């Protein structure tokens, strides 16, 4: 029987984080008999105070009953941060939001949000929905990234564009680091909306068509709002440094603003001004 997406995601998440933990950091002997990185299942079970059999069933993605207190113990054993803990709870307790997937209303950006886009003149800004589809942007974003107006609406998915457009690969000095920031956001959405079949279909499509995606997806962290510094090598402006600030707009549309602010004491804002002025 095919494992449902929620339980498979739970299984993959637990295995990945177990492999990240250094045995010495939790007082476990390293030894020469370890064949895989990280901790063993029985060691996580020991740290969390649960039976090895129960933890094994959980990691295998079996549909078993779990409690919040036990998940707290598992979170502690795996050293999860707050976003990762929420992701674990969403998957294990089936807390994911279940909207009406059959109804897909066009995304409407409010006048106040459009005003914000205009005011952020020297901060490239992208507005995306819970699928990471790009639904809005400002002129600065078009000059730094790509002219989104030239991309058909159905192809304006940020995750997909990172892998399909050579402009993004050439732009980011550390392309993998750039991608991981967006995948961290995407994984946070996935945990919240795992019942939406779109995610499984999209992930399957990306894994099948883009070999780089699977490795980066499996390594991706969970973050509802990562704050990272990105270095770009712009074809016209040269070196540009931005801090990424991700803000989620309250409301039913579940929109997110990804704002790239020029790093202080760098020449980035001046270079951006020249780009906008056509120099």
Buried (B, 14 or more C-beta within 10 A) or exposed (E): EEBBBBBBBBBBBBBBBBEEBEBEEBEBEEEEEEEEEBBBBEBBBBBBEBEBEBBBBBBBBEEEEBEEEBBBBBBEBBEBEEBBBBBBBBBBEBEBEEEEEEEEEEBEBEEEBEEBBEEBBBBBBBBBBBBBBBBBBBBBBBBBBBEBEEBEEEEBBBBBBBBBBEEBBEBBBEBEEBBBBBBBBBBBBBBBBBBBEEBBEBBEEBBEEBEBBEEBBEEBBBBBBBEBEBBBEBEEBEEBBBBBBBEBBEEEBBBBBBBBBBBEEBBBBEBBBBBBEEE
